[in-house]
Amino acid sequence: GGGVSRSQLTFLRVGLVVWWVAMSIGTHWPRLNLEPMVGIDQYALPFGLDKWVHFGAFGGLAFLFLSSHLLKGSVLRQAGLAMVGLVVWAGIDELTQYFVPGRGVHWGDWFASSLGIAGGVASWAGLRWLILSHDNSFISHTRVVSGMTVLSRVFGLVRDWALARVFGFGVVMDAFIIAFMVPNLFRRLFGEGALAAAFIPHYSRLREREARAATRFALLVVDVLTTGLVGLAMLGALAMGALAFYGGLDPRGTLTAGLTAVTVWYMPLVCITAILGAVLQVHGRFAVPAATPVILNLFVIAAALGGGMLLGNEFTSQQTVFLVAGSIVLAGIVQVVWQVVALRQAGVHLRESRQHDHGERWGGPLVKEAGGGLLKQWVPTVLGLAIFQLNALADALIALFFSGPAGAEILVFGRSVTYPMEQGSVGVIGMAQRLYEFPLGVFGIAVATAIFPALSAAAAAKPEVFGRLLRQGLRLTIFIALPAGVGLLLVREPLAGTIFHEGGELQPGDASRVAWVLSGYALAVWAFSMNQILVRAFYAQHDAKTPMRVGLWLVGLNVVLNFTLIWPLGAVGLAWSTSVCAVLQSVILLLLLRRYVAGPVDRSVWAGWGRTALLTVTMGVAVWLAIGGIDLAGQPWAIVAGTLLLGTGVGATVFGGGAVMLRMTELKWLLGRGVREEGD
């Protein structure tokens, strides 16, 4: 059941056996010491490293056990039997360690294992619901993308915690953030951003006319992209290497150039992965592309935490960070292979399409036509959809050049003035961006990704369907993103404190620095999310120039605001500048979109937005009353994390309960109870 093929079921069962055997060996290995294996102290993590290992190991066991269909009956029966059986097994596993030299019985470990089992069962039940409630609508695709993105973002938060704990907010983190931004920028230009946005409409139309020609078109794009970007990566690596060795840069600049020479090789890999993911999306396969970033996060976590074991304690953090950079490239290779396997399972065989070209270098007239249209649309699409990444890169570069040690001065127009930002601001801004990108990626980009193929298909032939889908997307985006942004603002201190709590290379004030910058981004989460849909709506109409023109003006405005606001506000001025530009972009694009849709914001949209705003205000007041008076300064991690759970729990309960009481249509869409546009 659940749409799992026989080969996938076999794979899951083999994985279950391997996982279970590995766990049993690990839990009964004499005198096992985890600290040197992962390169961190036992109590570097809250509650102890071994508790988290128990939680993850038994959580994975429960998920694999239920996914292997070893139990029959209703969902509740399967979940209940699995939980009882595995909790008993966890107790037996713990008791038998009494007879192993150097091991002992610790009931705290059994409790952590039981919590992991509950988490694994809940994850299985959620994934099963996503699969069985899927009706091939963009709402169903949104649920799938959101679910997979939640998984990815959770691992992303663990990745950020690991990097911050190992490197702190200083020279190494600043250099790594900049170096990692380079392949991310090209990902937006050539991969899942601009090129994929231009690629999907052409591929969708060609697939309706001739499926084989569509496959050859995808292969052509992959071939050209691979050739061009591998050459570009080679030139970039040589240039950055020369700059690092012979450029006469300061230590931070030298480290940044050296890391970029490594991470630039991730550029062609992530872009190819993005195009293959776009093909999967057109074929209705959204889970694999959405979950692909998990691979990257796992590699980075392993490299950051395992660096001490692999390199030895005598190696510095500046040497360890190169191991992390190399792990990014290895992750890119695995991501490409995984996408290719997923494509073959979807019936798309790129290599076989090359064998059927019969000497046609470009795959025939239909492929040539689609390729020409793609090239014509791609250039303005680059500038239109990459605005977000360009603004983020501008923020990072300004933070790099206008930050320094406390009390140090910089020469500006012949005058010596104190640096407007502290050293390490690049890392602080980067981590704050990761935090607000959590709801943006889980909801905003998920809705835009899921709706784009449907908008592209309806744009030419079905204008009324295009308008209905757009209105649904706008209502759903605000329903999710507005309370998410307000909630993020209210829980910013406990959120940053939970992830970046003092320890390792993290200093006492680092969490507050991240929270302060996050406050500038949080209230514009709705605008960041809405822009994802609005830009794609123009692309579905084959209008890439309008978002490009708007974007270019806003990039200029963002730079002006950046240099204006950093002097009175410091690093948070960069966040406010980006947020102001995002809000302006939403308003302008909505007004310009009326040339394609009569009344994109009609009465039903205004009504939905009004109810969402009312619930958001109510939620905000409730969260503020619940946690607003709690002083977190100097508090232990458990208190900070408990405050975060209290605030998010109150917010989710108030907003969710209010949505149920008001019978909001957007909630019905998310729960899969119909996707028709309601007349409210």
Secondary structure, 3 states (H helix, E strand, C coil): CCCCCHHHHHHHHHHHHHHHHHHHHHHCCCCCCHHHHHCCCCCCCCCCHHHHHHHHHHHHHHHHHHHCCCCCCCHHHHHHHHHHHHHHHHHHHHHHHHHCCCCCCCHHHHHHHHHHHHHHHHHHHHHHHHHHCCCCCHHHHHHHHHHHHHHHHHHHHHHHHHHHHHHCCCHHHHHHHHHHHHHHHHHHHHCCCHHHHHHHHHHHHHHHHCHHHHHHHHHHHHHHHHHHHHHHHHHHHHHHHHHHHHCCCCHHHHHHHHHHHHHCCHHHHHHHHHHHHHHHHHCCCCHHHHHCHHHHHHHHHHHHHHHHHHHCCCCCHHHHHHHHHHHHHHHHHHHHHHHHHHHHHCCCCHHHHHHCCCCCCCCCHHHHHHHHHHHHHHHHHHHHHCHHHHHHHHHHHHHHHCEECCCCEEEECCEEEECCEECCHHHHHHHHHHHHHHHHHHHHHHHHHHHHHHHHHHHHHCHHHHHHHHHHHHHHHHHHHHHHHHHHHHCHHHHHHHHCCCECCECCCHHHHHHHHHHHHHCCHHHHHHHHHHHHHHHHCCCCHHHHHHHHHHHHHHHHHHHHHHHHHCHHHHHHHHHHHHHHHHHHHHHHHHHCCCCCCCHHHHHHHHHHHHHHHHHHHHHHHHHCCCCCCCCCHHHHHHHHHHHHHHHHHHHHHHHHHCCCHHHHHHCCCCCCCCCC
